[in-house]
Amino acid sequence: MQYLFVGILTGIVSAISLGPAFFVITDTSLKRGFFSGAIVAMGISLADSIYVTLILLGFAVFFENPDYRTVFSFSGGIMLLIFGTGFWLRKHHQADSPSHAGNRLVNPMRSFLKGFIINALNPYVPVYWLAVVAFSTSQLALSGIEVILFFAATLITLLLLDITKSWFAGQLRSHIMQYTTIIFRVVGTLFLLFGLKLVLTSMNFWPVDVI
């Protein structure tokens, strides 16, 4: 039980993030409703699970390779620049009404892939999970079934909290629909900044240790 408990705490800490995944969940929930936002969270969770599995299977060296970080930083940066531009081009009337989005699920596969891709192409995601794996195996000295229980608790907790974020955003959407254009512009600006940072980092124009 102690491994499950520590895993739950790790999942809670992991959920405290204002990265691209958070903004995609929030934006989708505001635009399409809770269920679409929850599916985005599932796509994000799948990317996390794949990275954790690969690292535990011995692919940590690959993710630590500078060439990998360069390619993924550039690819992720371009992807975020595209997303950011899309947010900037959106208008208020493009968002579904609360009752409309709340009663139907729009493009579930598209929502799932959006969450998966934006998390899978974020080079900081595998770096983060590398640190968590190192913490679990060296500091906590976990092995075998203990590692499985720890990461199962971590990933499930993280998914549930991401779904909770989607629910809260869905509850708020009816109160802030008139501000959707402003929200899209803010999210778009953040994505453009994230994307520009990743592209510049991949080209060695941005110090790695600068956030």
C-alpha positions in Angstrom: 0.0 0.0 0.0 2.9 2.4 0.7 3.9 2.2 -3.0 0.4 3.0 -4.1 0.3 5.9 -1.7 3.6 7.4 -2.9 2.4 6.8 -6.5 -0.8 8.8 -5.8 1.3 11.6 -4.3 3.6 11.6 -7.3 0.5 11.7 -9.6 -0.8 14.7 -7.7 2.5 16.5 -8.0 2.7 15.6 -11.7 -0.8 17.1 -12.3 0.4 20.6 -11.1 1.5 21.8 -14.4 0.7 24.7 -16.7 2.3 23.2 -19.8 0.7 22.7 -23.2 -1.3 19.6 -22.1 -3.1 21.7 -19.5 -4.1 24.3 -22.0 -5.3 21.8 -24.5 -7.5 20.1 -21.9 -8.9 23.5 -20.8 -9.4 24.8 -24.3 -11.1 21.6 -25.6 -13.4 21.6 -22.5 -14.4 25.2 -23.0 -15.0 24.8 -26.7 -16.5 21.3 -26.9 -17.5 20.4 -23.3 -16.4 18.0 -20.6 -16.5 14.7 -22.5 -14.2 16.0 -25.3 -11.8 17.4 -22.8 -11.8 14.1 -20.9 -10.9 12.3 -24.1 -8.0 14.7 -24.7 -6.8 13.8 -21.2 -6.9 10.1 -22.1 -4.7 10.8 -25.1 -2.3 12.6 -22.9 -2.3 9.7 -20.5 -1.5 7.2 -23.2 1.5 9.2 -24.3 2.7 9.3 -20.6 2.1 5.6 -20.3 4.1 4.8 -23.4 7.0 6.9 -22.3 7.1 5.3 -18.8 6.9 1.8 -20.3 9.7 2.5 -22.8 11.9 4.0 -20.1 11.3 1.0 -17.8 12.1 -1.4 -20.7 15.5 0.2 -21.1 15.1 3.0 -23.6 16.2 5.7 -21.2 19.5 6.1 -23.1 17.6 6.9 -26.3 15.6 9.7 -24.6 18.8 11.1 -23.0 20.5 11.3 -26.5 21.1 15.0 -27.5 20.0 14.1 -31.1 16.7 12.9 -29.8 16.2 16.1 -27.8 17.1 18.3 -30.8 14.7 16.5 -33.2 11.8 16.4 -30.7 12.4 20.0 -29.6 12.2 21.2 -33.2 9.2 18.9 -34.1 7.3 19.8 -30.9 8.1 23.5 -31.4 6.7 23.5 -34.9 3.6 21.6 -33.7 3.0 24.2 -30.9 3.5 27.1 -33.4 0.8 25.5 -35.6 -1.6 25.1 -32.6 -0.9 28.6 -31.4 -1.6 30.1 -34.9 -4.9 28.1 -35.0 -5.9 29.5 -31.6 -5.2 33.0 -32.8 -7.3 32.5 -35.9 -10.4 31.3 -34.0 -13.3 33.5 -33.4 -16.0 33.5 -30.7 -18.7 32.2 -33.0 -16.7 29.1 -33.8 -17.2 27.7 -30.3 -20.2 25.5 -29.8 -22.9 26.7 -27.4 -22.8 25.1 -23.9 -26.0 23.1 -24.5 -24.8 22.0 -28.0 -21.4 20.8 -26.9 -22.7 19.4 -23.6 -25.1 17.0 -25.4 -22.8 15.5 -28.0 -19.3 14.3 -28.4 -17.4 16.0 -31.2 -14.7 14.1 -33.1 -13.6 11.8 -30.2 -10.7 10.4 -32.2 -9.6 13.9 -33.1 -9.7 14.9 -29.5 -7.8 11.8 -28.4 -5.1 12.3 -31.1 -4.8 16.0 -30.1 -4.0 15.1 -26.5 -1.7 12.2 -27.5 0.3 14.2 -30.1 0.8 17.3 -28.0 2.1 15.3 -25.1 4.2 12.8 -27.2 6.0 15.6 -29.1 6.8 17.6 -25.9 10.5 16.8 -25.3 10.2 17.7 -21.6 7.7 14.9 -21.0 10.1 11.9 -21.3 12.8 14.0 -19.5 10.3 14.4 -16.6 9.5 10.6 -16.6 13.2 9.8 -16.7 13.5 11.7 -13.4 10.5 10.0 -11.9 11.8 6.5 -12.9 15.2 7.4 -11.4 13.6 8.6 -8.2 11.5 5.4 -7.9 14.4 3.0 -8.6 17.2 4.8 -6.7 15.7 6.8 -4.0 12.7 4.5 -3.2 14.6 1.4 -4.2 11.5 -0.1 -5.9 11.7 -3.1 -8.2 9.5 -5.7 -9.9 5.8 -5.4 -8.9 6.6 -2.4 -6.7 7.5 -0.4 -9.7 4.4 -1.5 -11.5 2.1 -0.5 -8.6 3.9 2.8 -8.2 3.5 3.9 -11.8 0.0 2.5 -12.1 -1.0 4.6 -9.1 0.9 7.6 -10.5 -0.6 7.5 -14.0 -4.1 6.7 -12.9 -4.1 9.6 -10.4 -2.7 11.9 -13.1 -5.4 10.9 -15.5 -8.2 11.3 -13.0 -6.9 14.8 -12.1 -6.7 15.8 -15.7 -10.3 14.6 -16.2 -11.2 16.7 -13.1 -9.6 19.8 -14.8 -11.8 19.1 -17.8 -14.9 18.9 -15.6 -14.1 22.2 -13.9 -13.5 23.9 -17.3 -16.7 22.4 -18.6 -18.6 23.8 -15.7 -17.2 27.3 -16.2 -17.8 27.4 -19.9 -21.3 28.7 -19.7 -20.1 31.7 -17.6 -17.2 32.7 -19.8 -18.4 31.9 -23.4 -18.4 35.7 -24.1 -14.7 35.7 -23.4 -13.7 32.8 -25.6 -12.0 35.0 -28.2 -9.8 36.5 -25.5 -9.1 33.0 -24.0 -8.2 31.6 -27.5 -5.8 34.6 -28.0 -4.1 34.0 -24.6 -3.8 30.3 -25.1 -2.5 30.9 -28.6 0.1 33.3 -27.4 1.3 30.8 -24.8 1.5 28.1 -27.4 3.5 30.4 -29.7 5.9 31.2 -26.9 6.3 27.5 -26.0 6.8 26.6 -29.6 9.3 29.4 -30.3 11.3 28.4 -27.2 11.5 24.7 -28.3 12.5 25.7 -31.9 15.2 28.1 -30.6 16.4 25.4 -28.1 16.7 22.8 -30.9 18.8 25.3 -32.9 21.0 26.1 -29.8 19.7 29.7 -29.8 18.1 29.2 -26.3 20.0 28.1 -23.2 18.6 24.7 -22.1 18.4 25.8 -18.4 16.3 28.9 -19.2 12.6 28.4 -18.8 
